[in-house]
Amino acid sequence: MEFVPWIYALLFAVGLMAGWVDAIAGGGGLIALPVLLSLGLPVPLALGTSKFQSTGGTLVATWHYLRSGWVDFRACRLGIAATLVGAVLGTLTVQRLDPHQLGRLIPWLLAAVLLYTLLRPAVGATDQPPRMRSGLFYSVFGLGLGFYDGFFGPGAGLFWALSLIVLQGHNYARATAHTKVMNLTSNLVSLALFASAGLVQLGAGLAMAAGQIVGARLGARRVLQRGAAFVRPVFLTVVALTLLRLLWLNHR
């Protein structure tokens, strides 16, 4: 499938916006995937292409956060391994089971995330003592959220960020930085499986990936400059939009 030149320019702009949002609070797929579907790509091809373009932005954002020293990579290593295993299991499971019922549950979980964040404005503003040992946390949530990201996906980054804030005591900015490391792991697993099945539209994916890289760099630098106070309103907006989109998809 080939597109006229102006479509590639549009895809670059969409990727830039999605990369910026994703680097700050997650949820860039809310922007990218509907555009790919609107161009007439079949759902599996659109999903694979979306995963391809988002991986580039996630990689750049992760590199910026790692270089800044905001990521405790030693603590993350167990989380990376657990997320890798969970994502493989989730991606294999989705080929055998219908994720539709899970899709009906996720809006309720996102609504709880939104309500909790609104009612606890101090949460995530500054670092707090952890409520759960990091080894246990990354083992449990790496497997669980890695599986979820491979099996269904929407909101995985948002769930990671809130879990890190509540259970590891991270502020919004640090939670975002650690979330990108976990997202990158599950993205690479999913992308490998989509690509091996030939489910990536390379032209569209490259155009969006170029925009993603620029947007992710700008978004990550903004977080590093402005910190948690900047991330919170973006996080709340993305949670609300994700919730509305999933409700519309499940009840239209």
N, C-alpha and C positions, 0 to 999 in steps of 0.2 A: 504494500500500500504506500503510494507516494502522495505528497501534498504539494500545493502551489507554494512558491517562496514565502508569501506573506504569512502563511500558517506557521512556518518555522519561526518567524520573528515573534508571532503571538505566543508560541510555545516557550520560547526563550523568556519572554516577559512573565508568563505564568510560572515558570520554574524559578525565576528570580524572586517573585513574591512568596511562593511556597517555601523556598529555601530560607528566606528571612524569617518567616513565621515559625518554621520548624526548628531553626537554630535557637530561638528564644523560648518557645513554650511547647513545641511539638504540634502536630495536627496539620502539617503541610499537605498531607494527602487529601484533606478536605478540599483543597484548592485544585490540586493537580488531577486527581482521578476523574472528577466530573467533566473536566475539559477534554480529556482523552476519550471518554465515553461519548461525548457530544460530537466528536469527529467521526464516529462510526466504527471505532475499534470494537471487536468482540470483547466481552467481559474478561476472559482469561488473558487476552493479549493486552488489554488496557491495564490489568493488574500487574502483569509482568513488566510492562513499560514504565508504569508508575514506580515500581520497586527499583528499576534500573536508575531512573532519574533521581529518586530520593537518596539512593545510596551515595551518589557523588556529593550531594550537599551534606549529608550526615558525616561523611568522611572528613570533609573540610572543617565542619563545626567541631568535631571530635578532636582533630589535630590542634585547632586553636585553643580549646579548653585544656588539652594535655600540656601544650607548650606554656600556658599561663600558670600552670601549677595548681589549678583548681580541682584536679582529679587525683584522688588517692588510688593510684593504679594498683598498689599492692592489695588493697582491700577489694578492688574490682576484679582481680584475677579469678577468684572463685565464682563471682557473678557472671563473668564472661563464659566460663566453662559451663555453668548451669544453664545460662540463657541459650548457649549453642545446642545443648542436649534438648532443652525444652522446645526450641524452634524447630528442630528436626522432627521431633515427635508430633508437634502440632501440624506441621506441613504434611506429614504422612497421614495423619488422622483425618485431615480435612478432605483428603481424596476418597475417604470411605464413609464419612458421616456428613450430614447436612448441618451447616452452622446456623441455620435459620433460627432455631430456638435460642441459641446463645445470643443472636442478634436482638432478640426481644428482651433479654435480661440486661444488656449493657446500658441502655438509656437510663435504667433505674440506678445503676451504679454511678453513672456520670452525674445524675441528678444529686445523688448523695455527696459526691465530690464537690459539686458546685455549692450546695447548701453548707457543707462543712467549712469550705474556704471563705464563704461570705460571712458566716457567723463567727469565725475565728480569725479576724483580720491580723492578729499578731503572729499567727502561725506562718513560718517561713520568712519572717522579716529579718531575723537574726539566727545565727547558729545556736542550737540547744543541745543538751546532753542526749546521746542516743538512748532509745528505749528498748533496743534489741541488739544483741551481739552481731557485729557485721558479718561474721562467717555464717551464722544461722540465717540472717536476713537475706544475704545474696544467694544462699543455697535455695531457700524456699521461694523467694520472689523471682530469682533467675529461672528456675524450672517453670513456675506458674505463669509468669508474664511472657517468658520465651515461648511457652506452649501457646498461650493466647495469641501472641503476635503471629505465630506461624499458622494458627488455626483460623483466626478471624481478623484481628488487627486493629480496627478503629479504636483510638484512645489509649493504645498501649503506652505511648510516651507520657501521656497525662497521668496514667495510673502509676508508672514508675516515679514520676516527679513527686506526686503526693505521698507515695510510700516512703520515699527518701526523706521528705520533709517531716512526716509524722513519726516514723520509726527510727530514722538515723539522725534526726535533729539538724538536717541541712537547711540553709536558707534557700530561697527560690533559685538564686543564681547557681549555687553549688549543686543543687538538685538537678538543674537543667544540664550542667556539665556532665554529671555522672550518668544521667539518662541517655545522653548522646552515645556514650560508650556502649551501653546495653542495646540501644536501638541499632547501632552499627552492626553488632554481632548478629541479631536476628534478621536484619536486612540482607546481610551477605548470604546467610543460609537460604532465605527465600529466593533471592536473586539467582543463586546457583541452580536451584531447582527449576525456576521459571525458564532460565536461559537454556538449560539442558533439554527442555521440552520445546524449545524454539518459540517461546511466548514473549519475545521482546521485539517491538517495532523500533529498529535501530535509529532511523532518521529522527523520529519524534523523540526518542529517548535521549539522543545526543544533544538535540536542541534544548530540551528541558534541563538536562544535566548541566549544560554550560550555564544556564540561568541559575540553577540551584547552587552551583559553586560560588557564583558572585553573591547571591542572596545570603547564603550561609555564612560567608565571610563577613558581610556587613552586619548580619544579625548577631553573630558571636562577638564581634568587636563591640557592638552596642551593649551587650550584656556585661562584658568585661569592664566597660567604662561606667555604666550606670548601676549595675548590681541588682539586688533583690527588689528594690522599689520599682524598677522598670519592668521586671519580669511579671510581677503579680497581676497587673491589669491585663496584660497580654494573655497570661495563663487563664484568667477567668473568662476572657472573651472567647478563646479557643475552646474551652470546656463547654460553654454555652452553645456555640455554633455546632460543635460535634454532637451535642445532645439533640439540638433541633433537627439536624440532618438525619440522625438515626431514627428519631421519632417519625419523621416524614417518610423515610424509606420503609419503616415497619408498618405504618398505618395508613398509607395512601390508598 
